[in-house]
Structure formats: structure tokens, C-alpha cells
Amino acid sequence: MNPNQTWVITGANRGLGRALTEAALDAGHSVLATVRGTHTLPEHDRLAVHQLDVRQRERAREVVAGAVKEFGRLDVLVNNAGYGLIGAIEEVDEAEAREIIDTDLFGALWLSQAAASIMREQGAGDIVQISTVGAVGTMPTMGLYNAAKWALEGFSEALAAEVRGFGVRVTLAELGGIDTEWATSSMRFSAPHPAYDALRTSLFGTPEVPWPGDGTGGGTSQHDAAAAILAHVADPTDRRLRLLVGDDAPAQVLAAMNNRRRDYKLDPRFVSAGSPSHE
Ligand SMILES: NC(=O)c1ccc[n+]([C@@H]2O[C@H](COP(=O)([O-])OP(=O)(O)OC[C@H]3O[C@@H](n4cnc5c(N)ncnc54)[C@H](OP(=O)(O)O)[C@@H]3O)[C@@H](O)[C@H]2O)c1
């Protein structure tokens, strides 16, 4: 592993961003952590905390450049900041739709652009996008979140091929359920329409939203998730674009892939094009 790397991690005051910040510091790296508003990150001589709402493109550029000013280089960017939205497509209003795309998609895009130019000139670097198994499949009532993360994966796969030749690696960390506040107090909800009460009941056991926001959701420990991401970054021979993170992630992705394959197979040309031999 390369010690004393410089990491930029967004959304670092809590959840996975905080776990990554602590793990990177423990591993000997320097971290520029971004937060919104007040924070409870510890004082540390290798930690710089900067304010950033990831929707602000110019500010994102300043923050990324700040890592080079402060620590001399930029080795790893983790686009972690993000949130989920529960709302059937018909229920999501314009402001809600724009805000989640601005945050989960454009936020990561602005930071990736800023980091890519620095890393390209350095001839090295890692861009890690915190994605989800929900960027492979979808779930009813999570369509805007799925859309934002699918689009994140779309531009990132293209970016990976664009910058590989410059020594820059892009990784899509596809998370299963992680025990942060993502599914509880961080979750946002569109105004429910009674037409979707039965669907919400089948999915969540109740038509009521928002649901109680206390505590953390279930799933893989955020510290284990952070450790898996650090281990991947520390291994330059690991060329995976998609890194499955969390105990349930492989099965979720397999189910989504099987659904898609079943759908394509309804077109006989797909079968005659030789799909069975590729399975
Ligand atoms: N936990 C899961 O089960 C799960 C599964 C799949 C993917 N993910 C993804 O994992 C990432 C981390 O989420 P988490 O699980 O750690 O949830 P979390 O505990 O709710 O943390 C989310 C972080 O994102 C920050 N954030 C939200 N909007 C922001 C904005 N506009 N600008 C800057 N920061 C912003 C929050 O900042 P504040 O503290 O200021 O609110 C917070 O630090 C997200 O991208 C999420 O979509 C999580």
C-alpha cells in the first residue's frame, strides 16, 4: 500500500463518509473531509475539514484544489455525499427531482471533473464513486434515486475508459444495505398519493410515510464497508470497475442482472445472437 496518500471525502461528518475518514487517517493518509455546517470530526494533524455542499460546482473545484494546496497532491477522491428519496414517479415534485439529481449525480460529476484534471496531470489517482446495488436494478418508489445513481454509473464508466491511459482508476462501489442513517433520518419522502398505499404496504409493511427516523438502518457495518473500500484502493492490481460492498450486495446484483436477462430473452433475436453461450 502507498502510505501518506491524500484523500478527499465528501459527506464526511457521519455515516460511511465518516467511517472512511477515520479509516484513512488510521491507515496513515491525509484527508480533506467535506461537511455541511457544523461537524464533530476530531482534531487531527492530517485532517483538514472544509465546507461543501456538493451541488456547488465552483466551490467543489476550490475544495479539490485545496487538497493539493494543503497536502501537495490528490491521490483519492471519494464521492460519498448523497441521500435517498421515497416517492413513486407520479408523486415526486419538480424541486425534489432536481435536488436529488443535483446532489447524487451532479455533485459527483463536479468533483470528478475537478479531480480528473489534477490526477491526469499527476499521472495517477483513484476516483471512487459511492454507488449502490440500486444502480444495477431498481425498486418501485425509489425511481429518482435509481435514476441519479444509474446516471452516476453511466458517466463514471465512460470516465474510467477516458482516464485509464493517464494512470487514473475509477471505481463504482456498489453498496448493499449499510448500517448508517441513510434509510432512517436521512431518507426523504415525497407527499404520498393514496393510489400507491397498497404498493407501499407491500414494500414496507405500511402505507405510512415518512417512517420513523431514529437510529441506523440494518446491514453491513459502515466500518467493514469502509475497510473494503480502503483495501481496494490500496491494491493497484485490482482492476475491477464495480466493487461489491456489503454482505447482501452480490445477491442483489445477481437478481437485477437475471431480471434484465429474462427481459432481453423475450426478444428471440437476443437468444439467436448467442446469449446462452455467454452465461
Ligand atoms: N447506507 C446504505 O444502506 C447505502 C446503500 C447504498 C448506497 N448508499 C450511499 O452511500 C453514501 C453515503 O450515505 P450514508 O449511508 O453514509 O448515509 P448518511 O449517514 O445519511 O450520510 C450521508 C452524507 O451525505 C451528506 N450529504 C447529503 N447531501 C449533501 C450535499 N448536498 N452536499 C454535501 N453533503 C451532502 C450528508 O451531510 P449532512 O451530515 O450535512 O446531512 C451526510 O454526511 C450515499 O451516497 C448513499 O446514497 C448508502
Ligand as a Chemical Component Dictionary entry (heavy atoms), coordinates in Angstrom:
data_LIG
# 
_chem_comp.id                   LIG 
_chem_comp.type                 NON-POLYMER 
_chem_comp.pdbx_formal_charge   0 
_chem_comp.three_letter_code    LIG 
# 
loop_
_chem_comp_atom.comp_id 
_chem_comp_atom.atom_id 
_chem_comp_atom.alt_atom_id 
_chem_comp_atom.type_symbol 
_chem_comp_atom.charge 
_chem_comp_atom.model_Cartn_x 
_chem_comp_atom.model_Cartn_y 
_chem_comp_atom.model_Cartn_z 
_chem_comp_atom.pdbx_ordinal 
LIG N1  N1  N 0  -26.473 3.176  3.858  1  
LIG C1  C1  C 0  -26.892 2.445  2.834  2  
LIG O1  O1  O 0  -27.589 1.436  3.011  3  
LIG C2  C2  C 0  -26.484 2.835  1.422  4  
LIG C3  C3  C 0  -26.728 1.918  0.400  5  
LIG C4  C4  C 0  -26.350 2.241  -0.888 6  
LIG C5  C5  C 0  -25.718 3.444  -1.134 7  
LIG N2  N2  N 1  -25.510 4.334  -0.119 8  
LIG C6  C6  C 0  -24.844 5.597  -0.445 9  
LIG O2  O2  O 0  -23.785 5.809  0.461  10 
LIG C7  C7  C 0  -23.480 7.207  0.530  11 
LIG C8  C8  C 0  -23.267 7.607  1.970  12 
LIG O3  O3  O 0  -24.507 7.546  2.646  13 
LIG P1  P1  P 0  -24.610 7.016  4.159  14 
LIG O4  O4  O 0  -25.125 5.636  4.093  15 
LIG O5  O5  O -1 -23.349 7.273  4.906  16 
LIG O6  O6  O 0  -25.792 7.956  4.681  17 
LIG P2  P2  P 0  -25.814 9.164  5.748  18 
LIG O7  O7  O 0  -25.355 8.690  7.071  19 
LIG O8  O8  O 0  -27.175 9.744  5.606  20 
LIG O9  O9  O 0  -24.716 10.198 5.190  21 
LIG C9  C9  C 0  -24.946 10.945 4.031  22 
LIG C10 C10 C 0  -23.922 12.062 3.964  23 
LIG O10 O10 O 0  -24.155 12.797 2.750  24 
LIG C11 C11 C 0  -24.113 14.180 3.073  25 
LIG N3  N3  N 0  -24.860 14.986 2.103  26 
LIG C12 C12 C 0  -26.138 14.832 1.669  27 
LIG N4  N4  N 0  -26.436 15.806 0.782  28 
LIG C13 C13 C 0  -25.324 16.589 0.646  29 
LIG C14 C14 C 0  -24.996 17.731 -0.120 30 
LIG N5  N5  N 0  -25.892 18.340 -0.934 31 
LIG N6  N6  N 0  -23.744 18.259 -0.010 32 
LIG C15 C15 C 0  -22.832 17.696 0.815  33 
LIG N7  N7  N 0  -23.090 16.617 1.583  34 
LIG C16 C16 C 0  -24.317 16.068 1.485  35 
LIG C17 C17 C 0  -24.694 14.268 4.464  36 
LIG O11 O11 O 0  -24.317 15.504 5.030  37 
LIG P3  P3  P 0  -25.038 16.082 6.361  38 
LIG O12 O12 O 0  -24.422 15.317 7.501  39 
LIG O13 O13 O 0  -24.699 17.531 6.326  40 
LIG O14 O14 O 0  -26.512 15.823 6.191  41 
LIG C18 C18 C 0  -24.043 13.051 5.120  42 
LIG O15 O15 O 0  -22.760 13.375 5.565  43 
LIG C19 C19 C 0  -24.628 7.909  -0.210 44 
LIG O16 O16 O 0  -24.204 8.297  -1.498 45 
LIG C20 C20 C 0  -25.702 6.828  -0.303 46 
LIG O17 O17 O 0  -26.569 7.026  -1.400 47 
LIG C21 C21 C 0  -25.871 4.047  1.147  48 
# 
loop_
_chem_comp_bond.comp_id 
_chem_comp_bond.atom_id_1 
_chem_comp_bond.atom_id_2 
_chem_comp_bond.value_order 
_chem_comp_bond.pdbx_ordinal 
LIG N1  C1  SING 1  
LIG C1  O1  DOUB 2  
LIG C1  C2  SING 3  
LIG C2  C3  SING 4  
LIG C2  C21 DOUB 5  
LIG C3  C4  DOUB 6  
LIG C4  C5  SING 7  
LIG C5  N2  DOUB 8  
LIG N2  C6  SING 9  
LIG N2  C21 SING 10 
LIG C6  O2  SING 11 
LIG C6  C20 SING 12 
LIG O2  C7  SING 13 
LIG C7  C8  SING 14 
LIG C7  C19 SING 15 
LIG C8  O3  SING 16 
LIG O3  P1  SING 17 
LIG P1  O4  DOUB 18 
LIG P1  O5  SING 19 
LIG P1  O6  SING 20 
LIG O6  P2  SING 21 
LIG P2  O7  DOUB 22 
LIG P2  O8  SING 23 
LIG P2  O9  SING 24 
LIG O9  C9  SING 25 
LIG C9  C10 SING 26 
LIG C10 O10 SING 27 
LIG C10 C18 SING 28 
LIG O10 C11 SING 29 
LIG C11 N3  SING 30 
LIG C11 C17 SING 31 
LIG N3  C12 SING 32 
LIG N3  C16 SING 33 
LIG C12 N4  DOUB 34 
LIG N4  C13 SING 35 
LIG C13 C14 SING 36 
LIG C13 C16 DOUB 37 
LIG C14 N5  SING 38 
LIG C14 N6  DOUB 39 
LIG N6  C15 SING 40 
LIG C15 N7  DOUB 41 
LIG N7  C16 SING 42 
LIG C17 O11 SING 43 
LIG C17 C18 SING 44 
LIG O11 P3  SING 45 
LIG P3  O12 DOUB 46 
LIG P3  O13 SING 47 
LIG P3  O14 SING 48 
LIG C18 O15 SING 49 
LIG C19 O16 SING 50 
LIG C19 C20 SING 51 
LIG C20 O17 SING 52 
# 
